[in-house]
Amino acid sequence: PELPASGPSPEPEEEVRDATESDNTAAAVVVPPQPVAPPAVSGPSDAELALIPALEGTPESVVEAAAEAHPGAVGVLLLSERLAKGINTKSGSCLKDLSDLAHELFVTLKDADNALAVADLLNVLPFDGNPDRWASVESSLALSSYICRQLGQDQRAGIYEKFLRAPEAMETDPFKARINAKVRQRSLNEPNLYDKEIFRSIDNANPDAEREWRLLRLEALLFLRAHGGSETVGTVELERRIGNELESVRA
């Protein structure tokens, strides 16, 4: 004798409907919306690079030309002598020297042309995942953006700013990308501008220390300016503060 069924058998139509619903549910889970493709890590596009003057000669010759323009500048001389031995863009210390030289040329000597020429040796380098090396490129890009804005070269400045922000868009995980964006926004809203250190140097009548801290503050302000300001500091206020710091460190 046949065993009794445990329950009424579903009609064929119900079986088809249940199977379809299961398939749809599985499909919804297995095939999520395609994420936006991250920007290429290989570097700037040819169209963007066209807005940046092509390198004439070797990187070493660019540094040499900058040094020859300022024969009496000790800071430029020291940095250029180190770089004359050979420029290796895989070396973090070499990238730091190039960034420091670009800042020395513009901040101290008001030489925008040579500062940009030196900075462009860094500006075309893509983010390679190493935050220490990237810090020098980032600093160079922020400086170049500011110089170009001052010269009325807004399109070129915009390219530098795009390069500066490129690593921010490389996280493909949506959750991590949102967290990173929140952390980044907080750092822009609450930047360290070295107020305590500068006031302490003033109280101690130590102008050399004060200048070093002001240079770090200037770098932070240039970084903010390249990001278009933040929720707490607008571009107009940043321009004013950058002008004040340049005046202080050049005095």
Sequence and secondary structure as in RCSB ss.txt:
>XXXX:A:sequence
PELPASGPSPEPEEEVRDATESDNTAAAVVVPPQPVAPPAVSGPSDAELALIPALEGTPESVVEAAAEAHPGAVG
VLLLSERLAKGINTKSGSCLKDLSDLAHELFVTLKDADNALAVADLLNVLPFDGNPDRWASVESSLALSSYICRQ
LGQDQRAGIYEKFLRAPEAMETDPFKARINAKVRQRSLNEPNLYDKEIFRSIDNANPDAEREWRLLRLEALLFLR
AHGGSETVGTVELERRIGNELESVRA
>XXXX:A:secstr
     SS    HHHHHHHHHHHHHHHHHHHS         TT   HHHHTTS    S HHHHHHHHHHT TT HH
HHHHHHHHTT   TT HHHHHHHHHHHHIIIIIT  HHHHHHHHHHHHT    S HHHHHHHHHHHHHHHHHHHH
TT HHHHHHHHHHHHGGGG    HHHHHHHHHHHHHHHHS    HHHHHHHHHTT HHHHHHHHHHHHHHHHHHH
HTT  SSS HHHHHHHHHHHHHHHH 
